[in-house]
Amino acid sequence: MNRQENAAAIETLLNRLRADFGKPLSEKIIQAMAETIGGMRLTFPSMKDLDRNKRNARIIREFSGFNHVELAERHGLKIRQIRRILHGK
């Protein structure tokens, strides 16, 4: 992403924050972001990645030690995928 695209993405984000949270709160959010990550180059995860992380955390929480098959069926995954999630791979 070049500087122009980056500036456009930030402007879109700022407009969305203002629309969703109002001007006073959006300005506090923007200030906190600038103070915390200002000047850094970041890549935000996609919603797909965030959803996958939530699902994986749920699988880890639900694991009883012997319910690989049940978890695979419940989450629409293969047993091998459940094992990878549980082993952090």
N, C-alpha and C positions, 0 to 999 in steps of 0.2 A: 504494500500500500504506500503510495507516494504522499507527500505532504498535503497536497490538495485533497486527495481522497480521505486522508486522515482528518483534516479540518472539517470536511463535509460530514463524516461519520460522527464526529464530536458534536457538531451543530445539530444533527438529527437527534442524538441522544439528549442534548440539553432541551430541545423542543419537546421531546417526549416526556422528560422529567417534569417540565413546567406544566404540560397538559395533564399528566397523571397525578401530580402531587401539589400543584399550585406553586406560585412564585416563591413565597418565603421558604417552604420546605425544600424545593428544588435547589435554591441557592445554597442552603446548608449542605445538601447532598453533594453538590458540585464543589463546594469549598472543601469538604472532607476528602473527596476524591483527589482534588488537586494537591492538598497537603500530604496525603498518603502516597499517591502514585504519580504525582506530577513530574514530568520529565522522563518517566520510564517508558519503555516500549513493552506493551503487554498484548497478549493474545487472549481474548475472552473465549471460554469454551462455548460450543454450540449448545442449544437446548437439548439436542440429542445426547450429547456427552453428559450434561447435567442430569438428565433423566436416567441415563445408564448408571451414573454414580449413585443416585438415590436407590435404584433397583438393587445394585450390588450391595449397598449398605443394608438394605432390607433383608436380602438373602443371608448375609452374614449374621444379622440379628436373629433370624428365624432358624438358623442351623442348630440342630439338637445333637449332632454328632453322628446320626445314622439316617437322616432323612433326605439324602441326595435325590432320590427318585421323586419324592413328593415335591421338593423345591423345583426340580426340573419341570415337572408337570404344571405346577402352579404358575411358574413364570415363563412358560413356553420356551424353555431352553433344553439343551442336551445335558446329560449327566456330566459329560466332560467339561462343558462350560461352567457348570456349578462348581466342579472341583477346582478349575482355574481361578474362579472368583474367590473361593474360600482360601486358596493358597496364595492369593495376591499377585497372580500373573495376568 
